[in-house]
């Protein structure tokens, strides 16, 4: 059964760790098993241990961001992605995941906007939500710009997303810049 397998996995990792107590990969393996089993306390302890052993490991923070995001701990995930970027400013996946994380907030806002009627109070609420949505978009702008700056050719989606954001918020200059950049890349 599945639980027996996981018990064996934990036992195997613990034995390996007894021989190599400071192996960050083994600590993370044990942390991930505990995460999957729902042992969040043990997971947190192991993660803290890994960070203490390897505080300048951008990949470690990136992976923590991924796991935190899966756990629906969005604020923690954002902190971890930003920390990964701070350590390794060229880590493209951290930028991409950060943008996705920020844009996830949009879904709930759009749902709420679509559920509103046309009364005066609801129109006012709609305008507030529209502003909140624009705020989310603007939060993505510097992250996307940095990603495009690192490597525009492999980040066509980022350019497209930024172009769409500029269109939505009415930034014609930014929109035209991204449109020109896309054209330039496509012509190469």
N, C-alpha and C positions, 0 to 999 in steps of 0.2 A: 504493500500500500504506500501511498504518497508520503504519509507522515513518517513512516519508517525510513524511507529514502532520505527525507530531509534530516531526520535525526542522525543518520549515518553520515550525511554531508557535513553537518555541524561537527560531529565527532572527528571526522577526517581533517577538517580545517583546524579544529582545536589542537589536534595532535601535531599538525604541521606548524602551527603557531608556537607550540611548546618548544620546538626546535629553532624556530626563527621568530622570536617575539616582536622584532621591530620591522618585519616585512610588511610594508604598507599594502601591497597587493593582497596578501593573505588577510589582513585586517579588513580590507574592503570586501573581500569575498565573504567573510563571516558576517560583516555588516549587511550585505545584500541578502544573505540567507535569512538573517533575523528580520530584515525589512519585509521579505516575502511572507514570513510566518506571522507578521503583525507584531513582532516584539520591538515596538518602537523605542522603548527605553534602552534596551541593549544596543539597538541600532545607533542611537544618539551617542551613547558612551563610546562605541567603537569608532564612530566618525570623528569625534573629538580627539580620540587617541591618534588616528591617522593624520589629522591636521597638525597635531602637536609634533609628530615625527617628521612631517614634510610640509611645513607651512607655506612654501613657495611653489607648490605643485598646482598649476592652473587646471590640469586635467582632473585632479581630485575635486576641486571646487566645481568644475563643470559637471562632473558626475553627480555631485551632491545636489546641484541645481536640477538635474534630470529627475533624481529620486524625489526630491522635495516637491517638484511639479506633479509627479505621479501621485504623491501623497496628498495632493491638493493643498500644499502649503506654499501658496503662490509668493507670498512676501519673502519667505526664506529662499525660495528658488531664485527670485530676482536678486537678492543679496549675493547668493553664490555665483550666479552668472556674472554679475558686475565685478566680483572679486577675481574670478577667472580672467576676465578681460583686463583688469588692473595688472595682474601678474603677467599675462601674455596678451598684449594689445592686438595681436594678429590672429587670435583664435576665432575663426569665422563662425564655427558652430555655436559658440557662446553668444555672439551677436544675434544670430538667427533665432536661437531659442528665446533670447530676451525679447525680441520683437514679437514672436509668437505668443509669449506669455502676456505681454502688454495688450496685444490685439484680442486675446481671449476675452478680455473685459468687455469688448464691444458687443459680443453676442447678446448678453443680458440686457444691455442698453437698447439695442435694436429691437429685441423682443418686446421690451416695455414700450418703446416708441410706437410699435405696430399695434399694441393692444389698446392704445388711447383712443378716446372718442374725439368729438369736436367742440366740447364745451369750452368756455373761456379758461377755466381752471386747467383743463387737460391740454389746451393749447400752450398755456404757460409752462406746464410740466414738460411738454414736448420740446419747447425751446431750451429749457434747462438741460434736458437729456442730450439735445443736439450739441450744446456747448461742452458737456461732459465728454461726449464722443469725440469732438474736435480736440479736446485736451489729451485724450488717449492717443490720437493720431500724432499730435505735436510731440508727445513723449517719444514716439518711434523715430521721428525725423533725425535727430543727431546719431542714433544708433545705426540707422540705415545708411546715412551719409558716410559714417566711419567705415562700415562694411564695404561700401562701394569704393571708397578711397583705397582700402586694402587691396581689392581686386575686383575691378568692374566686370571683367569678362566672365568670370564664373559666378557672378551674382546678378544675372539678368532679372531674376524674380524680385530681388531687392530693389532694383531700379524701377521695375514695373510697379511694385508696391508703393514706392516713394512717389512715382508719377501720379498714381491714383490718389494718394493722400493729398498731394498738392492740388489736384483737380477738385477734391472734395472740400478742402479748406479755402479754395479760391486763390491759391498762390500761383499766378500765371507765369511768373519768372521761373520759379522752381519747376513747374510743369514742363515748360519749354526746354529747360536745361536737361531734364531727364529724357524727354522725347528726342532731343538732339543726341544725347549720349547713347540711347538705344539704337538710333539710326547709324551712328558712328561704328558701334560694335558689330551691328548686322552687316555693314558694308565691308568689314575686314575679312 
